[in-house]
Amino acid sequence: RSSEKRKRYRCVIVLTREPTKEELGALSAQQSVVLKQRTPVRVLHRRSALTRTRTIYTMSAKSISRRCILLDVEAESGTYIKEFVHGDFGRTSPSVGELLRCGADIVQLDVLEVLDSVQ
């Protein structure tokens, strides 16, 4: 199964308000966050409408400007990262926007590393 692998990502995220240092610290402290992800709107035309469980293992957030953050994420392979950030109209929960209690949109997403099975 693809979920035996993990991937590390770097996201540039624009928020609807300036986050506090405490909020970014709380986001970074989250570990093994279990997501419920319904098939994203953007791929519904080519994928079955399913609800899947995926895990965000670690996150590290830092401010890069007033309303922009850099978020490094280690996630279970198969996680829809863009939807984890913005929530996809409530189809992914929790999302970064939910966790920070504001709107969040992803403006850049890079895969940093694909990790083999973790024992």
SULKA-V576976 format. One line per field, one symbol per residue. ss: DSSP state (2 for helix, 1 for strand, 0 for the rest). psi: psi as a letter, one per 40 degrees, with the letter a starting at -180 (. if undefined). burial: + if it has 24 or more other C-alpha atoms within 12 Angstrom, else -. A space follows every 10 residues. Layout:
# SULKA-V576976
ss: ???
psi: ???
burial: ???
This chain:
# SULKA-V576976
ss: 0222011111 1111100000 2222222220 1111111100 2220000000 1111111111 1111100111 1111110000 2222220000 0110022222 0001111111 111110000
psi: ideeiiihih hhhhieihii ddddddddeh ifhhihhihi deedeeiihi hihihhdiih hiheadehih hhhhihhehg dddddeeffe ehhiidddde fiihihehhh hdihiihh.
burial: -----+++++ +++++--++- --++--++-+ --+-++++++ ---------- --++++++++ +++---++++ ++++++++++ +++++++++- ++++++++++ --++++---- ---------
